[in-house]
Amino acid sequence: MQAVKGMVLVEGVTYRIVRTSRAKYDVVRISDDSLVGSFQSAPRLELSATKIDARLLRDIARTAIRGAKTSWVGRLEL
């Protein structure tokens, strides 16, 4: 199952948030349609950066969760 959950803008770059399964999301950079990493939002936040550094992926995940682009329910411990 894949569903686009929305777009987020971080450090001047737009990323697409794609839900791949329950609480799991891929992050795709819009400018070159490149998968740059993924994250899991439950039971705790887990990051997997591939083409960007982990700090940037954490900021993208945080922005997506705070912007209601995920199905997150709970506190964000970042």
C-alpha positions, 0 to 999 in steps of 0.5 A, spaced: 500 500 500 502 506 498 499 513 499 502 520 498 500 523 505 503 530 503 509 535 501 513 538 506 518 544 505 525 543 509 531 548 508 528 550 502 527 543 499 520 540 498 519 532 499 513 528 498 511 523 504 509 516 502 506 511 506 508 504 505 505 501 510 502 502 517 506 507 520 512 507 515 513 512 510 518 514 504 521 520 503 522 523 496 525 529 494 521 532 489 526 536 485 529 529 482 524 524 484 529 521 488 528 516 494 532 519 500 530 515 506 524 513 510 522 513 517 517 509 522 513 513 526 511 508 531 512 505 536 518 509 536 521 514 531 526 510 527 530 513 521 533 510 515 537 515 511 540 513 504 541 520 500 541 525 505 544 525 512 540 523 518 539 530 521 536 532 515 531 526 515 529 527 522 527 534 521 523 532 515 520 527 519 518 532 525 515 537 520 511 531 517 509 529 523 507 536 526 504 538 519 499 532 520 502 528 514 502 522 518 498 518 522 502 519 528 498 519 535 502 521 541 508 525 543 514 526 539 521 525 542 526 528 538 
